[in-house]
Amino acid sequence: MDFTALALLSETATAGSLAEAARRLRLSPMKATRLIAALEDELGTRLFHRTTRALSLTDEGQVFLPHARALLEEQAAALASVRGARSGPSGLLRVSASLAFGRQVVAPAVVAFMARYRQVQVDLQLTDALVDIVADGFDLAIRIAELGDSNLIARRLADNPRRLVAAPSYVERRGTPTALAELGTHECLTSSAPARWSFRNADATRQVRVAGRFTANSIDAIHEACRGGLGIANLSAWDVAADLAEGRLRAVVLDDAEPEPLAIWAVYPSRRLVPAKVRSFIELLAGRLKPGPADAHA
């Protein structure tokens, strides 16, 4: 049985598109079509319903899919047991990250990873939207957030402190708040309207409702608006460090609270066998960040 065909079946079931599955596996559309046809001939049954608008598994395809995925896991385990530590990570690693963090931190880590492991290919997708890593076929997502319960596994890589910042032009025009209660009188740059920012002090964590005339679904856009003097932003320390050092932004320090920090997480599907390419990239990225606690459920 052709393991490439099994991998293509699994990816197609996830992506809902043979063309997208072929792209992920770096196969030509013609090759992908032939592989599925050959697999169906070998099994003596159709695996997909095909129409001009959609593709879905047949009942037989639904029954066979978990067996195909089990065979792929067993193949990976068998290869790993034979190759051992002498053979480094290989194959295609698909990673998702946010735009700003992906550009500034993850992309340089990918360059180092690919230089170290010559048999690895990487597909890095940057978006500020929350992706479904299973449905979208990702091996790994790097997230900066508070994680809720899910069927995923998450490893905390580092703390992610945040800073309130504003441009000198905004400070000169509007001044700066010195207490939480004053934030409501200022233009705050957020990803939604209305929005709540979390703060902590010696006693507790508080959420404060903030608003402004500008909202955006991109951290990069909020950062640019802040540099342009549109208002106060609540951004990650790594994102504003250079601007603070060079005077493009000023820190806004409150007397009674500070922004609640988030954390940087590596999130991946809950699998019995975590591929070497995933483990190795997580270790490399963790080494470039401040180490955090061990694995936990997301």
C-alpha positions in Angstrom: 0.0 0.0 0.0 1.4 3.4 -1.0 2.0 5.6 2.1 2.0 8.7 0.0 -1.6 7.9 -1.1 -2.5 7.3 2.6 -1.0 10.7 3.5 -2.9 12.3 0.6 -6.2 10.6 1.8 -5.7 12.0 5.3 -4.8 15.5 4.2 -7.7 15.6 1.7 -10.1 14.5 4.5 -8.8 17.4 6.6 -8.6 20.0 3.9 -11.9 19.1 2.1 -10.0 19.6 -1.1 -7.8 17.3 -3.1 -6.0 20.3 -4.7 -5.3 21.8 -1.3 -4.0 18.4 0.1 -1.8 18.1 -3.0 -0.4 21.6 -2.3 0.4 20.7 1.3 2.2 17.5 0.3 3.9 19.2 -2.7 2.3 16.9 -5.3 1.0 17.9 -8.7 -2.8 17.8 -9.1 -2.4 15.0 -11.7 -0.2 12.9 -9.4 -2.7 13.4 -6.6 -5.6 12.3 -8.7 -3.7 9.2 -9.8 -2.7 8.3 -6.3 -6.3 8.4 -5.0 -7.5 6.4 -8.0 -4.9 3.8 -7.5 -5.8 3.5 -3.8 -9.5 3.2 -4.6 -8.6 0.4 -7.1 -6.5 -1.4 -4.5 -9.3 -1.2 -1.9 -12.0 -2.0 -4.5 -14.2 0.9 -3.3 -14.7 4.7 -3.8 -13.3 6.8 -1.0 -14.7 10.2 -2.0 -17.9 11.7 -3.3 -16.9 14.1 -6.0 -19.1 17.0 -7.3 -18.2 20.2 -9.1 -18.4 22.1 -5.8 -17.5 19.7 -3.0 -15.6 16.6 -2.0 -16.5 14.4 0.9 -15.7 11.0 2.2 -17.9 8.1 1.3 -19.1 5.8 4.1 -16.3 3.4 3.2 -13.8 6.3 3.2 -14.9 7.3 6.7 -14.4 3.7 7.9 -10.9 3.5 6.3 -9.6 6.9 7.3 -8.6 6.1 10.9 -6.9 2.9 9.7 -4.9 5.0 7.1 -3.9 7.4 9.8 -2.8 4.6 12.2 -0.7 3.1 9.4 1.0 6.5 8.8 1.7 6.8 12.6 3.2 3.2 12.6 5.3 4.1 9.6 6.7 7.2 11.3 7.4 5.2 14.4 9.1 2.4 12.5 11.3 4.9 10.6 12.2 6.7 13.8 13.2 3.5 15.5 15.6 2.5 12.6 17.0 5.9 11.9 17.5 6.8 15.5 19.3 10.0 16.6 21.6 9.9 13.5 18.8 11.0 11.2 17.6 14.4 12.0 14.1 15.8 11.4 12.8 15.7 7.8 9.7 16.3 5.8 7.3 19.3 5.6 6.6 21.2 8.8 3.6 23.5 8.6 3.6 26.3 11.2 1.1 29.0 12.1 1.9 32.2 14.0 0.6 35.7 14.4 1.8 38.3 11.9 4.0 40.4 14.2 5.5 37.6 16.3 5.8 35.4 13.2 7.7 38.1 11.3 10.0 39.2 14.2 10.6 35.9 16.1 9.3 32.8 14.4 10.6 33.5 10.9 14.2 34.0 12.1 13.8 30.7 14.1 12.7 29.0 10.9 15.8 30.2 9.1 18.0 28.7 11.8 16.0 25.5 11.9 16.3 25.0 8.1 20.0 25.7 8.2 20.5 23.1 10.9 18.2 20.4 9.4 18.7 20.2 5.6 16.0 17.6 5.1 13.2 19.8 6.4 10.8 21.9 4.4 8.8 24.6 6.2 5.5 26.2 5.3 5.0 29.2 7.6 1.6 30.8 7.6 1.2 34.2 9.4 -2.2 35.4 10.4 -3.8 37.2 13.4 -6.9 35.0 13.1 -7.2 31.9 15.3 -6.6 28.9 13.0 -7.9 25.4 13.5 -4.6 23.6 13.3 -6.2 20.2 12.8 -8.7 21.2 10.2 -6.2 23.4 8.4 -3.5 20.8 8.4 -0.9 22.5 10.6 1.7 20.6 12.6 2.2 23.4 15.1 0.9 26.8 16.0 2.7 29.4 18.1 0.2 31.4 20.1 0.3 34.3 22.5 -2.9 34.1 24.5 -4.7 32.6 27.5 -5.4 29.1 26.3 -8.8 27.4 27.0 -9.6 23.7 27.3 -9.2 21.8 24.0 -8.0 18.5 22.6 -4.7 20.0 21.8 -1.4 19.8 23.7 0.4 23.1 24.6 3.9 23.7 25.8 4.6 27.1 27.5 7.7 28.6 25.9 8.0 31.9 27.7 6.3 34.7 29.5 5.0 37.5 27.4 4.9 40.8 29.4 2.9 43.7 27.9 3.3 47.4 27.9 1.0 50.4 27.6 2.6 52.7 25.0 1.8 55.9 23.1 3.5 58.2 20.6 5.1 61.4 21.7 2.6 63.3 19.6 -0.3 61.7 21.4 1.2 62.4 24.8 1.8 66.0 24.0 -1.8 66.4 22.7 -3.7 64.4 25.3 -1.3 63.7 28.2 -1.1 60.2 29.8 -3.2 58.4 32.3 -1.7 57.7 35.7 -4.5 55.4 37.0 -6.8 52.7 35.7 -9.8 55.0 36.1 -8.3 57.5 33.7 -8.0 55.0 30.8 -11.7 55.5 29.9 -11.0 59.2 29.0 -8.3 58.2 26.4 -8.2 56.9 22.9 -7.3 53.2 23.2 -6.3 51.2 20.1 -8.0 47.7 20.2 -8.9 44.7 18.1 -12.6 45.0 18.8 -15.1 47.6 20.0 -15.8 47.6 22.8 -12.8 45.8 24.3 -11.5 44.9 27.7 -7.9 45.0 28.8 -6.7 42.9 31.8 -4.5 44.5 34.5 -3.1 43.2 37.7 -2.0 44.8 41.0 -1.0 43.5 44.3 -4.5 42.3 45.2 -6.2 41.0 42.1 -6.7 40.9 38.3 -9.1 43.4 36.8 -10.6 43.9 33.4 -11.1 47.4 32.3 -13.4 48.4 29.4 -11.5 50.6 26.9 -12.5 52.2 23.5 -11.3 54.5 20.8 -12.0 55.6 17.3 -9.6 53.1 15.7 -9.8 49.3 15.8 -8.0 46.7 13.7 -7.8 42.9 13.4 -4.0 43.1 13.1 -1.5 43.8 15.8 0.8 45.3 13.2 -1.9 47.8 12.2 -2.5 48.7 15.9 1.2 49.2 16.3 1.4 51.5 13.3 -1.6 53.5 14.5 0.0 53.9 17.9 3.2 55.2 16.3 1.1 57.5 14.2 -0.3 59.1 17.4 -3.9 57.8 17.3 -3.9 56.5 20.8 -2.7 54.2 23.5 -1.9 50.6 22.7 -1.4 47.5 24.9 1.4 45.6 23.1 3.9 42.9 23.8 7.2 44.0 25.3 9.2 42.4 22.5 7.1 44.3 19.9 7.7 47.7 21.3 11.2 47.4 22.7 13.0 49.1 19.7 10.4 51.9 19.5 10.8 52.7 23.2 14.6 52.6 23.0 14.6 54.9 20.0 11.9 57.3 21.2 9.2 56.5 18.7 6.9 55.4 21.5 6.7 56.3 25.2 5.8 54.0 28.1 2.5 54.7 29.8 2.9 53.7 33.5 -0.1 53.5 35.8 0.4 54.0 39.5 -2.2 51.3 40.5 -1.8 48.5 38.0 0.1 47.0 35.2 -1.0 45.1 32.1 -1.5 41.4 32.8 1.1 39.3 31.0 0.2 36.6 28.6 2.4 33.6 27.6 3.9 32.2 24.4 2.7 28.7 23.7 3.6 26.0 21.2 0.3 24.2 20.4 0.1 20.9 18.5 -2.4 18.1 18.0 -2.7 15.5 20.7 -1.0 12.5 19.2 0.6 9.4 20.5 3.7 10.1 18.4 4.9 13.7 18.0 7.1 14.0 14.9 10.8 14.7 15.3 10.4 17.9 13.1 7.8 19.3 15.6 9.8 18.4 18.7 13.0 19.8 17.3 11.5 23.1 16.1 9.8 23.6 19.5 13.1 23.0 21.3 14.9 25.4 19.0 12.3 28.1 19.5 12.2 27.6 23.2 16.0 28.0 23.2 15.6 31.4 21.6 13.0 32.5 24.2 12.9 32.4 28.0 12.1 28.8 29.0 8.7 28.1 30.5 7.0 25.3 32.4 6.5 21.9 30.9 3.7 20.6 28.7 0.1 21.2 29.7 -3.3 20.7 28.1 -4.4 23.7 26.1 
